[in-house]
Amino acid sequence: MPSLCVEAPDYHGMDRQRLQGYLRDHLADPTLSVASASAAMFMSVRYVQKLFAQVGSTPRTWLMDQRMSEAKRLLSVTDLPIAEVAVRVGYREVSQFSRGFKGRTGLSPSAYRLSQT
């Protein structure tokens, strides 16, 4: 008699995807944090940390990666001023954005933009 093998849904993966969608949708919010996203998604901060740990990351690192990825995209495909790019990826201060961008890419935002032309 054949055995039935029913796979359980990956609820943790689905929760992580929902949370990542929420974070992507709110990248421009400078007050976005693990705590605020957790509360908005009705999840504990610890649960959110565990979700990201399962894929070898942290929520903060993932969020920063997303912000920098979006900043790179905006710098490459738009002529928006650097200050506007910074605001659109959730920074209040252009100097903080520039330091973070250079720390992650090795280039200032303006140098990165020039390298993409």
C-alpha positions in Angstrom: 0.0 0.0 0.0 1.5 3.4 -1.0 2.2 5.8 1.8 0.9 9.3 1.6 3.6 11.9 2.2 2.0 15.2 2.9 4.4 18.1 3.3 3.6 20.6 6.0 3.4 24.2 4.8 6.4 26.3 5.5 4.7 28.8 7.8 8.1 30.3 8.8 9.0 31.0 5.2 5.6 32.5 4.5 6.0 34.7 7.6 9.4 35.8 6.5 8.1 36.7 3.0 5.2 38.7 4.4 7.6 40.5 6.7 10.1 41.2 3.9 7.3 42.6 1.8 6.3 44.9 4.6 9.9 46.1 5.0 10.2 46.7 1.3 7.0 48.6 1.2 8.2 50.9 4.0 11.9 51.4 3.0 11.4 55.2 2.9 10.3 55.4 6.5 13.3 56.5 8.6 11.6 55.3 11.7 11.3 51.8 10.4 12.8 49.3 12.8 12.7 45.7 13.7 10.4 46.5 16.6 8.0 48.6 14.6 7.8 46.1 11.8 7.3 43.3 14.3 4.5 45.1 15.9 2.9 46.0 12.6 3.0 42.3 11.6 1.8 41.0 15.0 5.1 39.1 15.5 7.5 39.3 18.4 10.9 40.8 17.8 12.5 37.5 18.8 10.4 35.5 16.3 11.4 38.0 13.6 15.1 37.5 14.5 14.7 33.8 14.3 13.0 34.0 10.9 16.1 35.8 9.5 18.5 33.6 11.4 17.1 30.6 9.5 18.5 32.2 6.3 21.7 33.4 7.8 20.9 37.0 8.2 19.5 39.5 10.7 16.5 41.8 10.0 18.7 44.9 10.3 21.3 43.6 7.8 18.5 42.5 5.4 16.9 45.9 5.6 20.2 47.7 5.0 20.9 45.5 2.0 17.5 46.3 0.6 18.0 50.1 1.2 21.4 50.0 -0.5 20.1 47.9 -3.4 17.2 50.4 -4.0 19.7 53.3 -3.7 21.9 51.7 -6.3 18.9 51.3 -8.6 17.8 54.9 -8.1 21.3 56.2 -8.7 21.6 54.1 -11.9 18.3 54.8 -13.5 17.2 58.2 -12.4 18.7 61.7 -12.2 17.3 62.3 -8.7 19.5 64.4 -6.5 21.5 62.4 -3.9 19.4 64.0 -1.1 16.2 62.7 -2.7 17.6 59.2 -3.1 18.6 59.3 0.6 15.0 60.2 1.6 13.5 57.5 -0.6 15.6 54.8 1.0 14.9 55.9 4.6 17.6 58.3 5.6 17.0 61.6 7.3 20.5 62.9 6.7 22.3 62.9 3.4 25.7 62.6 5.2 24.6 59.5 7.0 23.4 58.0 3.7 26.6 58.9 2.0 28.7 57.3 4.7 26.6 54.1 4.8 26.6 53.9 1.0 30.4 54.3 0.7 30.9 51.8 3.5 28.9 49.2 1.7 30.0 49.9 -1.9 33.4 51.5 -1.6 32.1 54.5 -3.6 30.3 57.7 -2.7 26.8 57.9 -4.2 27.9 60.4 -6.8 30.9 58.3 -7.8 28.7 55.2 -8.0 26.3 57.1 -10.3 29.2 58.2 -12.6 30.5 54.6 -12.7 27.1 53.5 -14.1 27.1 55.7 -17.1 
